[in-house]
Amino acid sequence: LCATPIVMSLIPRNRWADGKIGAAGSDFAVWAKAAADQAGAPFIPLNDMVTEALQKIGEEKVTAEYFPVREAVHPNWTGAVLISGLVADGIRKLDVPLKQYLVASPNVPAVPDIAPPTLGDLGPKEMKPKSRTPTA
């Protein structure tokens, strides 16, 4: 078995000007595409896809429902669900074996099934690293 690398551009930040979201199409997206082309890897123009989707939703709703308060980079659960669907759409358009494993209608929970850790918390007990005792 072998892996097929897939390169995708970053998502745009939740920063708006004159009713338009500021797409990162002139820097990171261009660099990601260039890296994919140079390596001969499939490319998903995620920046363009997310920009288009968020633009249709609109600044007020995107800011209120798709990103945490005072966060411009990392989406919340609602934003992650939207973006992961776009990633799946991008994979479906590629000629890669991975697309045969995508679920047509995934059952995505309306809310996360695990709460994110608070600042400084390592997360749920089951996910904390096991303590190790040094061996001589």
N, CA, C and O atoms as a GROMACS GRO file, in nm:
protein
  544
    1LEU      N    1   0.083  -0.118   0.000
    1LEU     CA    2   0.000   0.000   0.000
    1LEU      C    3   0.087   0.125   0.000
    1LEU      O    4   0.199   0.124   0.052
    2CYS      N    5   0.035   0.229  -0.058
    2CYS     CA    6   0.107   0.355  -0.055
    2CYS      C    7   0.009   0.469  -0.028
    2CYS      O    8  -0.112   0.453  -0.044
    3ALA      N    9   0.061   0.580   0.012
    3ALA     CA   10  -0.021   0.697   0.042
    3ALA      C   11  -0.014   0.796  -0.074
    3ALA      O   12   0.087   0.804  -0.144
    4THR      N   13  -0.120   0.868  -0.094
    4THR     CA   14  -0.124   0.974  -0.194
    4THR      C   15  -0.136   1.107  -0.120
    4THR      O   16  -0.240   1.136  -0.063
    5PRO      N   17  -0.030   1.187  -0.121
    5PRO     CA   18  -0.041   1.317  -0.054
    5PRO      C   19  -0.137   1.407  -0.132
    5PRO      O   20  -0.139   1.406  -0.255
    6ILE      N   21  -0.215   1.482  -0.060
    6ILE     CA   22  -0.306   1.580  -0.119
    6ILE      C   23  -0.274   1.712  -0.052
    6ILE      O   24  -0.276   1.723   0.071
    7VAL      N   25  -0.246   1.813  -0.132
    7VAL     CA   26  -0.216   1.946  -0.079
    7VAL      C   27  -0.342   2.032  -0.092
    7VAL      O   28  -0.411   2.029  -0.194
    8MET      N   29  -0.370   2.108   0.013
    8MET     CA   30  -0.481   2.203   0.004
    8MET      C   31  -0.438   2.335   0.064
    8MET      O   32  -0.353   2.341   0.152
    9SER      N   33  -0.499   2.440   0.014
    9SER     CA   34  -0.467   2.573   0.065
    9SER      C   35  -0.534   2.595   0.200
    9SER      O   36  -0.630   2.526   0.235
   10LEU      N   37  -0.483   2.691   0.274
   10LEU     CA   38  -0.542   2.727   0.403
   10LEU      C   39  -0.679   2.789   0.382
   10LEU      O   40  -0.712   2.836   0.273
   11ILE      N   41  -0.759   2.788   0.489
   11ILE     CA   42  -0.888   2.855   0.481
   11ILE      C   43  -0.868   3.005   0.504
   11ILE      O   44  -0.768   3.045   0.564
   12PRO      N   45  -0.961   3.088   0.457
   12PRO     CA   46  -0.948   3.231   0.483
   12PRO      C   47  -0.975   3.262   0.630
   12PRO      O   48  -1.043   3.186   0.699
   13ARG      N   49  -0.922   3.373   0.675
   13ARG     CA   50  -0.950   3.417   0.812
   13ARG      C   51  -1.085   3.487   0.816
   13ARG      O   52  -1.133   3.537   0.714
   14ASN      N   53  -1.144   3.490   0.930
   14ASN     CA   54  -1.272   3.558   0.947
   14ASN      C   55  -1.247   3.708   0.963
   14ASN      O   56  -1.272   3.767   1.068
   15ARG      N   57  -1.198   3.767   0.857
   15ARG     CA   58  -1.171   3.911   0.853
   15ARG      C   59  -1.238   3.966   0.728
   15ARG      O   60  -1.213   3.918   0.617
   16TRP      N   61  -1.322   4.064   0.746
   16TRP     CA   62  -1.405   4.116   0.639
   16TRP      C   63  -1.375   4.264   0.616
   16TRP      O   64  -1.337   4.336   0.709
   17ALA      N   65  -1.391   4.309   0.493
   17ALA     CA   66  -1.378   4.450   0.456
   17ALA      C   67  -1.478   4.478   0.345
   17ALA      O   68  -1.480   4.409   0.243
   18ASP      N   69  -1.560   4.578   0.365
   18ASP     CA   70  -1.660   4.616   0.265
   18ASP      C   71  -1.749   4.499   0.225
   18ASP      O   72  -1.782   4.485   0.107
   19GLY      N   73  -1.787   4.416   0.322
   19GLY     CA   74  -1.876   4.304   0.295
   19GLY      C   75  -1.813   4.185   0.227
   19GLY      O   76  -1.883   4.092   0.186
   20LYS      N   77  -1.682   4.184   0.214
   20LYS     CA   78  -1.611   4.074   0.150
   20LYS      C   79  -1.513   4.013   0.250
   20LYS      O   80  -1.444   4.084   0.323
   21ILE      N   81  -1.509   3.880   0.250
   21ILE     CA   82  -1.412   3.813   0.336
   21ILE      C   83  -1.275   3.821   0.269
   21ILE      O   84  -1.264   3.811   0.147
   22GLY      N   85  -1.172   3.841   0.349
   22GLY     CA   86  -1.037   3.854   0.295
   22GLY      C   87  -0.977   3.720   0.262
   22GLY      O   88  -0.918   3.656   0.350
   23ALA      N   89  -0.989   3.675   0.140
   23ALA     CA   90  -0.932   3.547   0.097
   23ALA      C   91  -0.780   3.556   0.097
   23ALA      O   92  -0.723   3.662   0.069
   24ALA      N   93  -0.716   3.446   0.127
   24ALA     CA   94  -0.569   3.441   0.128
   24ALA      C   95  -0.519   3.388  -0.006
   24ALA      O   96  -0.426   3.307  -0.011
   25GLY      N   97  -0.579   3.435  -0.113
   25GLY     CA   98  -0.546   3.383  -0.245
   25GLY      C   99  -0.418   3.435  -0.305
   25GLY      O  100  -0.372   3.384  -0.407
   26SER      N  101  -0.360   3.537  -0.243
   26SER     CA  102  -0.240   3.594  -0.304
   26SER      C  103  -0.111   3.548  -0.239
   26SER      O  104  -0.003   3.581  -0.286
   27ASP      N  105  -0.120   3.472  -0.133
   27ASP     CA  106   0.004   3.427  -0.069
   27ASP      C  107   0.001   3.278  -0.038
   27ASP      O  108   0.049   3.198  -0.118
   28PHE      N  109  -0.054   3.239   0.075
   28PHE     CA  110  -0.050   3.098   0.114
   28PHE      C  111  -0.116   3.005   0.012
   28PHE      O  112  -0.065   2.896  -0.015
   29ALA      N  113  -0.228   3.048  -0.044
   29ALA     CA  114  -0.296   2.963  -0.142
   29ALA      C  115  -0.210   2.943  -0.266
   29ALA      O  116  -0.204   2.833  -0.322
   30VAL      N  117  -0.145   3.048  -0.309
   30VAL     CA  118  -0.057   3.040  -0.426
   30VAL      C  119   0.062   2.949  -0.396
   30VAL      O  120   0.102   2.868  -0.480
   31TRP      N  121   0.116   2.962  -0.277
   31TRP     CA  122   0.231   2.879  -0.240
   31TRP      C  123   0.193   2.732  -0.229
   31TRP      O  124   0.268   2.645  -0.271
   32ALA      N  125   0.075   2.704  -0.174
   32ALA     CA  126   0.029   2.566  -0.164
   32ALA      C  127   0.011   2.506  -0.302
   32ALA      O  128   0.051   2.392  -0.326
   33LYS      N  129  -0.050   2.581  -0.392
   33LYS     CA  130  -0.070   2.533  -0.530
   33LYS      C  131   0.065   2.508  -0.597
   33LYS      O  132   0.083   2.408  -0.666
   34ALA      N  133   0.159   2.600  -0.578
   34ALA     CA  134   0.292   2.584  -0.638
   34ALA      C  135   0.362   2.459  -0.584
   34ALA      O  136   0.428   2.386  -0.658
   35ALA      N  137   0.348   2.435  -0.453
   35ALA     CA  138   0.410   2.316  -0.393
   35ALA      C  139   0.348   2.189  -0.450
   35ALA      O  140   0.418   2.093  -0.480
   36ALA      N  141   0.216   2.189  -0.465
   36ALA     CA  142   0.148   2.072  -0.522
   36ALA      C  143   0.193   2.048  -0.666
   36ALA      O  144   0.222   1.935  -0.705
   37ASP      N  145   0.199   2.155  -0.743
   37ASP     CA  146   0.242   2.142  -0.883
   37ASP      C  147   0.386   2.091  -0.892
   37ASP      O  148   0.417   2.003  -0.973
   38GLN      N  149   0.473   2.145  -0.808
   38GLN     CA  150   0.613   2.105  -0.810
   38GLN      C  151   0.629   1.957  -0.773
   38GLN      O  152   0.714   1.888  -0.829
   39ALA      N  153   0.546   1.910  -0.679
   39ALA     CA  154   0.557   1.770  -0.636
   39ALA      C  155   0.471   1.675  -0.719
   39ALA      O  156   0.480   1.554  -0.704
   40GLY      N  157   0.388   1.731  -0.806
   40GLY     CA  158   0.298   1.648  -0.884
   40GLY      C  159   0.186   1.589  -0.799
   40GLY      O  160   0.135   1.481  -0.829
   41ALA      N  161   0.150   1.660  -0.694
   41ALA     CA  162   0.046   1.612  -0.601
   41ALA      C  163  -0.089   1.674  -0.636
   41ALA      O  164  -0.095   1.785  -0.687
   42PRO      N  165  -0.198   1.602  -0.607
   42PRO     CA  166  -0.330   1.660  -0.625
   42PRO      C  167  -0.347   1.782  -0.534
   42PRO      O  168  -0.286   1.789  -0.427
   43PHE      N  169  -0.428   1.877  -0.577
   43PHE     CA  170  -0.447   2.002  -0.503
   43PHE      C  171  -0.595   2.032  -0.486
   43PHE      O  172  -0.674   2.018  -0.580
   44ILE      N  173  -0.632   2.073  -0.366
   44ILE     CA  174  -0.769   2.118  -0.338
   44ILE      C  175  -0.762   2.268  -0.308
   44ILE      O  176  -0.696   2.308  -0.212
   45PRO      N  177  -0.829   2.351  -0.387
   45PRO     CA  178  -0.827   2.496  -0.363
   45PRO      C  179  -0.923   2.534  -0.250
   45PRO      O  180  -1.022   2.604  -0.272
   46LEU      N  181  -0.893   2.487  -0.130
   46LEU     CA  182  -0.982   2.504  -0.016
   46LEU      C  183  -1.008   2.650   0.015
   46LEU      O  184  -1.119   2.688   0.054
   47ASN      N  185  -0.905   2.734   0.000
   47ASN     CA  186  -0.924   2.876   0.027
   47ASN      C  187  -1.036   2.934  -0.059
   47ASN      O  188  -1.123   3.005  -0.009
   48ASP      N  189  -1.034   2.903  -0.187
   48ASP     CA  190  -1.138   2.952  -0.278
   48ASP      C  191  -1.274   2.895  -0.241
   48ASP      O  192  -1.374   2.966  -0.241
   49MET      N  193  -1.278   2.766  -0.210
   49MET     CA  194  -1.404   2.698  -0.179
   49MET      C  195  -1.468   2.755  -0.052
   49MET      O  196  -1.588   2.781  -0.048
   50VAL      N  197  -1.387   2.774   0.052
   50VAL     CA  198  -1.438   2.826   0.178
   50VAL      C  199  -1.475   2.974   0.164
   50VAL      O  200  -1.577   3.018   0.216
   51THR      N  201  -1.393   3.049   0.094
   51THR     CA  202  -1.424   3.190   0.071
   51THR      C  203  -1.560   3.204   0.004
   51THR      O  204  -1.642   3.285   0.047
   52GLU      N  205  -1.584   3.126  -0.099
   52GLU     CA  206  -1.711   3.132  -0.171
   52GLU      C  207  -1.828   3.095  -0.079
   52GLU      O  208  -1.932   3.162  -0.080
   53ALA      N  209  -1.812   2.989  -0.001
   53ALA     CA  210  -1.919   2.944   0.088
   53ALA      C  211  -1.948   3.048   0.196
   53ALA      O  212  -2.064   3.080   0.222
   54LEU      N  213  -1.844   3.102   0.259
   54LEU     CA  214  -1.864   3.200   0.365
   54LEU      C  215  -1.922   3.330   0.310
   54LEU      O  216  -2.003   3.395   0.376
   55GLN      N  217  -1.879   3.367   0.192
   55GLN     CA  218  -1.930   3.489   0.130
   55GLN      C  219  -2.082   3.478   0.110
   55GLN      O  220  -2.154   3.575   0.132
   56LYS      N  221  -2.129   3.361   0.069
   56LYS     CA  222  -2.273   3.340   0.049
   56LYS      C  223  -2.348   3.347   0.181
   56LYS      O  224  -2.462   3.394   0.185
   57ILE      N  225  -2.286   3.302   0.288
   57ILE     CA  226  -2.350   3.303   0.420
   57ILE      C  227  -2.357   3.445   0.475
   57ILE      O  228  -2.457   3.485   0.534
   58GLY      N  229  -2.251   3.521   0.456
   58GLY     CA  230  -2.248   3.660   0.500
   58GLY      C  231  -2.172   3.682   0.630
   58GLY      O  232  -2.165   3.595   0.716
   59GLU      N  233  -2.116   3.801   0.640
   59GLU     CA  234  -2.028   3.835   0.752
   59GLU      C  235  -2.095   3.818   0.889
   59GLU      O  236  -2.037   3.757   0.979
   60GLU      N  237  -2.214   3.871   0.905
   60GLU     CA  238  -2.280   3.868   1.036
   60GLU      C  239  -2.303   3.725   1.084
   60GLU      O  240  -2.272   3.692   1.199
   61LYS      N  241  -2.358   3.641   0.998
   61LYS     CA  242  -2.387   3.503   1.037
   61LYS      C  243  -2.259   3.422   1.054
   61LYS      O  244  -2.248   3.342   1.147
   62VAL      N  245  -2.162   3.441   0.966
   62VAL     CA  246  -2.034   3.369   0.978
   62VAL      C  247  -1.968   3.402   1.110
   62VAL      O  248  -1.923   3.312   1.182
   63THR      N  249  -1.961   3.530   1.144
   63THR     CA  250  -1.894   3.572   1.267
   63THR      C  251  -1.969   3.523   1.390
   63THR      O  252  -1.907   3.487   1.490
   64ALA      N  253  -2.101   3.521   1.384
   64ALA     CA  254  -2.182   3.479   1.498
   64ALA      C  255  -2.188   3.327   1.515
   64ALA      O  256  -2.194   3.278   1.628
   65GLU      N  257  -2.188   3.253   1.403
   65GLU     CA  258  -2.216   3.110   1.412
   65GLU      C  259  -2.104   3.016   1.369
   65GLU      O  260  -2.111   2.896   1.399
   66TYR      N  261  -2.003   3.065   1.301
   66TYR     CA  262  -1.901   2.975   1.245
   66TYR      C  263  -1.763   2.989   1.308
   66TYR      O  264  -1.674   2.908   1.280
   67PHE      N  265  -1.743   3.091   1.392
   67PHE     CA  266  -1.616   3.112   1.460
   67PHE      C  267  -1.643   3.147   1.606
   67PHE      O  268  -1.743   3.212   1.636
   68PRO      N  269  -1.555   3.105   1.697
   68PRO     CA  270  -1.571   3.147   1.836
   68PRO      C  271  -1.554   3.299   1.847
   68PRO      O  272  -1.500   3.364   1.757
   69VAL      N  273  -1.602   3.354   1.956
   69VAL     CA  274  -1.590   3.498   1.981
   69VAL      C  275  -1.443   3.539   1.977
   69VAL      O  276  -1.357   3.472   2.035
   70ARG      N  277  -1.415   3.647   1.910
   70ARG     CA  278  -1.280   3.705   1.897
   70ARG      C  279  -1.179   3.608   1.834
   70ARG      O  280  -1.060   3.615   1.863
   71GLU      N  281  -1.225   3.519   1.749
   71GLU     CA  282  -1.137   3.423   1.680
   71GLU      C  283  -1.152   3.443   1.530
   71GLU      O  284  -1.263   3.444   1.477
   72ALA      N  285  -1.041   3.459   1.463
   72ALA     CA  286  -1.044   3.481   1.319
   72ALA      C  287  -0.983   3.368   1.240
   72ALA      O  288  -0.998   3.363   1.118
   73VAL      N  289  -0.914   3.277   1.306
   73VAL     CA  290  -0.840   3.173   1.235
   73VAL      C  291  -0.907   3.036   1.244
   73VAL      O  292  -0.923   2.968   1.143
   74HIS      N  293  -0.944   2.996   1.363
   74HIS     CA  294  -0.994   2.860   1.386
   74HIS      C  295  -1.145   2.861   1.400
   74HIS      O  296  -1.199   2.927   1.488
   75PRO      N  297  -1.216   2.788   1.314
   75PRO     CA  298  -1.362   2.784   1.322
   75PRO      C  299  -1.409   2.703   1.444
   75PRO      O  300  -1.333   2.626   1.502
   76ASN      N  301  -1.534   2.723   1.479
   76ASN     CA  302  -1.595   2.642   1.584
   76ASN      C  303  -1.651   2.514   1.520
   76ASN      O  304  -1.619   2.484   1.405
   77TRP      N  305  -1.733   2.440   1.594
   77TRP     CA  306  -1.788   2.315   1.543
   77TRP      C  307  -1.865   2.337   1.413
   77TRP      O  308  -1.847   2.262   1.317
   78THR      N  309  -1.951   2.437   1.411
   78THR     CA  310  -2.033   2.464   1.292
   78THR      C  311  -1.944   2.494   1.172
   78THR      O  312  -1.969   2.445   1.062
   79GLY      N  313  -1.841   2.574   1.193
   79GLY     CA  314  -1.748   2.605   1.086
   79GLY      C  315  -1.670   2.483   1.041
   79GLY      O  316  -1.646   2.464   0.922
   80ALA      N  317  -1.629   2.402   1.137
   80ALA     CA  318  -1.553   2.281   1.104
   80ALA      C  319  -1.636   2.182   1.022
   80ALA      O  320  -1.585   2.117   0.932
   81VAL      N  321  -1.765   2.172   1.056
   81VAL     CA  322  -1.854   2.084   0.980
   81VAL      C  323  -1.864   2.132   0.836
   81VAL      O  324  -1.855   2.053   0.742
   82LEU      N  325  -1.884   2.262   0.818
   82LEU     CA  326  -1.892   2.319   0.683
   82LEU      C  327  -1.763   2.293   0.605
   82LEU      O  328  -1.767   2.245   0.491
   83ILE      N  329  -1.651   2.324   0.666
   83ILE     CA  330  -1.522   2.312   0.597
   83ILE      C  331  -1.487   2.166   0.569
   83ILE      O  332  -1.435   2.135   0.462
   84SER      N  333  -1.515   2.077   0.662
   84SER     CA  334  -1.484   1.936   0.636
   84SER      C  335  -1.569   1.882   0.520
   84SER      O  336  -1.522   1.798   0.444
   85GLY      N  337  -1.690   1.930   0.508
   85GLY     CA  338  -1.773   1.892   0.393
   85GLY      C  339  -1.713   1.941   0.263
   85GLY      O  340  -1.718   1.871   0.161
   86LEU      N  341  -1.655   2.061   0.265
   86LEU     CA  342  -1.591   2.114   0.145
   86LEU      C  343  -1.464   2.035   0.112
   86LEU      O  344  -1.433   2.013  -0.006
   87VAL      N  345  -1.391   1.993   0.215
   87VAL     CA  346  -1.273   1.908   0.191
   87VAL      C  347  -1.317   1.778   0.124
   87VAL      O  348  -1.254   1.734   0.027
   88ALA      N  349  -1.423   1.718   0.175
   88ALA     CA  350  -1.474   1.594   0.114
   88ALA      C  351  -1.515   1.618  -0.032
   88ALA      O  352  -1.488   1.536  -0.119
   89ASP      N  353  -1.582   1.732  -0.058
   89ASP     CA  354  -1.619   1.767  -0.196
   89ASP      C  355  -1.495   1.779  -0.284
   89ASP      O  356  -1.494   1.733  -0.398
   90GLY      N  357  -1.390   1.841  -0.228
   90GLY     CA  358  -1.266   1.855  -0.304
   90GLY      C  359  -1.202   1.721  -0.335
   90GLY      O  360  -1.152   1.700  -0.446
   91ILE      N  361  -1.204   1.630  -0.239
   91ILE     CA  362  -1.149   1.496  -0.261
   91ILE      C  363  -1.227   1.422  -0.369
   91ILE      O  364  -1.169   1.354  -0.453
   92ARG      N  365  -1.360   1.437  -0.366
   92ARG     CA  366  -1.444   1.370  -0.466
   92ARG      C  367  -1.411   1.413  -0.609
   92ARG      O  368  -1.431   1.337  -0.703
   93LYS      N  369  -1.360   1.534  -0.625
   93LYS     CA  370  -1.328   1.586  -0.758
   93LYS      C  371  -1.191   1.542  -0.807
   93LYS      O  372  -1.157   1.562  -0.924
   94LEU      N  373  -1.112   1.482  -0.718
   94LEU     CA  374  -0.977   1.439  -0.755
   94LEU      C  375  -0.979   1.296  -0.806
   94LEU      O  376  -1.071   1.219  -0.778
   95ASP      N  377  -0.876   1.262  -0.880
   95ASP     CA  378  -0.858   1.124  -0.925
   95ASP      C  379  -0.765   1.054  -0.826
   95ASP      O  380  -0.648   1.028  -0.856
   96VAL      N  381  -0.820   1.023  -0.707
   96VAL     CA  382  -0.742   0.957  -0.602
   96VAL      C  383  -0.824   0.843  -0.543
   96VAL      O  384  -0.947   0.852  -0.536
   97PRO      N  385  -0.758   0.736  -0.500
   97PRO     CA  386  -0.831   0.622  -0.441
   97PRO      C  387  -0.909   0.659  -0.315
   97PRO      O  388  -1.010   0.596  -0.284
   98LEU      N  389  -0.865   0.759  -0.242
   98LEU     CA  390  -0.928   0.797  -0.116
   98LEU      C  391  -1.078   0.826  -0.133
   98LEU      O  392  -1.156   0.800  -0.042
   99LYS      N  393  -1.117   0.879  -0.247
   99LYS     CA  394  -1.257   0.920  -0.261
   99LYS      C  395  -1.354   0.802  -0.252
   99LYS      O  396  -1.472   0.823  -0.221
  100GLN      N  397  -1.310   0.681  -0.279
  100GLN     CA  398  -1.400   0.566  -0.268
  100GLN      C  399  -1.438   0.536  -0.123
  100GLN      O  400  -1.532   0.461  -0.098
  101TYR      N  401  -1.364   0.592  -0.029
  101TYR     CA  402  -1.390   0.566   0.112
  101TYR      C  403  -1.475   0.675   0.178
  101TYR      O  404  -1.508   0.664   0.296
  102LEU      N  405  -1.511   0.778   0.104
  102LEU     CA  406  -1.592   0.885   0.160
  102LEU      C  407  -1.737   0.839   0.175
  102LEU      O  408  -1.791   0.772   0.087
  103VAL      N  409  -1.798   0.876   0.284
  103VAL     CA  410  -1.938   0.843   0.310
  103VAL      C  411  -2.024   0.945   0.237
  103VAL      O  412  -2.000   1.066   0.246
  104ALA      N  413  -2.125   0.897   0.165
  104ALA     CA  414  -2.210   0.986   0.086
  104ALA      C  415  -2.288   1.084   0.175
  104ALA      O  416  -2.293   1.203   0.146
  105SER      N  417  -2.346   1.034   0.280
  105SER     CA  418  -2.426   1.118   0.371
  105SER      C  419  -2.383   1.090   0.514
  105SER      O  420  -2.448   1.013   0.585
  106PRO      N  421  -2.274   1.152   0.559
  106PRO     CA  422  -2.225   1.123   0.693
  106PRO      C  423  -2.323   1.172   0.800
  106PRO      O  424  -2.392   1.272   0.780
  107ASN      N  425  -2.327   1.103   0.910
  107ASN     CA  426  -2.410   1.143   1.024
  107ASN      C  427  -2.324   1.230   1.115
  107ASN      O  428  -2.254   1.179   1.203
  108VAL      N  429  -2.330   1.359   1.093
  108VAL     CA  430  -2.248   1.453   1.169
  108VAL      C  431  -2.329   1.505   1.286
  108VAL      O  432  -2.438   1.558   1.267
  109PRO      N  433  -2.278   1.490   1.408
  109PRO     CA  434  -2.352   1.540   1.524
  109PRO      C  435  -2.372   1.692   1.516
  109PRO      O  436  -2.286   1.763   1.464
  110ALA      N  437  -2.483   1.739   1.568
  110ALA     CA  438  -2.511   1.883   1.568
  110ALA      C  439  -2.416   1.959   1.660
  110ALA      O  440  -2.387   2.076   1.638
  111VAL      N  441  -2.369   1.890   1.763
  111VAL     CA  442  -2.273   1.950   1.856
  111VAL      C  443  -2.160   1.849   1.874
  111VAL      O  444  -2.180   1.729   1.853
  112PRO      N  445  -2.042   1.896   1.913
  112PRO     CA  446  -1.931   1.803   1.932
  112PRO      C  447  -1.962   1.700   2.039
  112PRO      O  448  -2.033   1.728   2.135
  113ASP      N  449  -1.909   1.581   2.022
  113ASP     CA  450  -1.932   1.477   2.121
  113ASP      C  451  -1.825   1.476   2.230
  113ASP      O  452  -1.822   1.387   2.315
  114ILE      N  453  -1.738   1.575   2.226
  114ILE     CA  454  -1.636   1.591   2.329
  114ILE      C  455  -1.610   1.740   2.345
  114ILE      O  456  -1.603   1.813   2.246
  115ALA      N  457  -1.598   1.784   2.466
  115ALA     CA  458  -1.574   1.927   2.492
  115ALA      C  459  -1.426   1.957   2.476
  115ALA      O  460  -1.342   1.878   2.520
  116PRO      N  461  -1.394   2.069   2.415
  116PRO     CA  462  -1.252   2.104   2.404
  116PRO      C  463  -1.195   2.133   2.542
  116PRO      O  464  -1.267   2.177   2.632
  117PRO      N  465  -1.066   2.108   2.559
  117PRO     CA  466  -1.006   2.134   2.690
  117PRO      C  467  -1.003   2.284   2.718
  117PRO      O  468  -1.001   2.366   2.626
  118THR      N  469  -1.003   2.319   2.846
  118THR     CA  470  -0.984   2.458   2.882
  118THR      C  471  -0.835   2.488   2.871
  118THR      O  472  -0.753   2.397   2.865
  119LEU      N  473  -0.803   2.614   2.869
  119LEU     CA  474  -0.664   2.655   2.853
  119LEU      C  475  -0.577   2.588   2.960
  119LEU      O  476  -0.603   2.603   3.079
  120GLY      N  477  -0.477   2.517   2.918
  120GLY     CA  478  -0.384   2.451   3.008
  120GLY      C  479  -0.423   2.309   3.043
  120GLY      O  480  -0.342   2.234   3.098
  121ASP      N  481  -0.547   2.269   3.011
  121ASP     CA  482  -0.592   2.134   3.041
  121ASP      C  483  -0.546   2.041   2.930
  121ASP      O  484  -0.547   2.079   2.812
  122LEU      N  485  -0.505   1.921   2.964
  122LEU     CA  486  -0.458   1.825   2.865
  122LEU      C  487  -0.572   1.754   2.794
  122LEU      O  488  -0.548   1.679   2.699
  123GLY      N  489  -0.695   1.776   2.837
  123GLY     CA  490  -0.808   1.713   2.772
  123GLY      C  491  -0.867   1.603   2.856
  123GLY      O  492  -0.834   1.589   2.974
  124PRO      N  493  -0.956   1.524   2.797
  124PRO     CA  494  -1.022   1.417   2.872
  124PRO      C  495  -0.922   1.320   2.932
  124PRO      O  496  -0.814   1.297   2.878
  125LYS      N  497  -0.959   1.263   3.045
  125LYS     CA  498  -0.872   1.171   3.118
  125LYS      C  499  -0.819   1.059   3.029
  125LYS      O  500  -0.702   1.022   3.039
  126GLU      N  501  -0.906   1.006   2.941
  126GLU     CA  502  -0.865   0.895   2.855
  126GLU      C  503  -0.756   0.936   2.756
  126GLU      O  504  -0.684   0.851   2.704
  127MET      N  505  -0.743   1.065   2.731
  127MET     CA  506  -0.648   1.112   2.631
  127MET      C  507  -0.518   1.164   2.693
  127MET      O  508  -0.424   1.197   2.621
  128LYS      N  509  -0.512   1.170   2.826
  128LYS     CA  510  -0.392   1.221   2.891
  128LYS      C  511  -0.280   1.119   2.877
  128LYS      O  512  -0.304   0.998   2.881
  129PRO      N  513  -0.157   1.168   2.862
  129PRO     CA  514  -0.046   1.072   2.850
  129PRO      C  515  -0.028   0.993   2.978
  129PRO      O  516  -0.047   1.044   3.089
  130LYS      N  517   0.007   0.869   2.961
  130LYS     CA  518   0.032   0.784   3.076
  130LYS      C  519   0.166   0.825   3.138
  130LYS      O  520   0.263   0.855   3.067
  131SER      N  521   0.170   0.826   3.270
  131SER     CA  522   0.296   0.862   3.335
  131SER      C  523   0.394   0.747   3.317
  131SER      O  524   0.356   0.630   3.318
  132ARG      N  525   0.517   0.782   3.303
  132ARG     CA  526   0.621   0.681   3.284
  132ARG      C  527   0.720   0.688   3.400
  132ARG      O  528   0.757   0.796   3.447
  133THR      N  529   0.761   0.574   3.444
  133THR     CA  530   0.864   0.571   3.547
  133THR      C  531   0.994   0.534   3.477
  133THR      O  532   0.998   0.440   3.398
  134PRO      N  533   1.097   0.607   3.508
  134PRO     CA  534   1.225   0.577   3.442
  134PRO      C  535   1.274   0.438   3.476
  134PRO      O  536   1.257   0.391   3.589
  135THR      N  537   1.334   0.373   3.379
  135THR     CA  538   1.391   0.239   3.402
  135THR      C  539   1.542   0.252   3.406
  135THR      O  540   1.602   0.335   3.337
  136ALA      N  541   1.602   0.168   3.488
  136ALA     CA  542   1.747   0.174   3.502
  136ALA      C  543   1.817   0.085   3.404
  136ALA      O  544   1.940   0.079   3.403
   0.00000   0.00000   0.00000
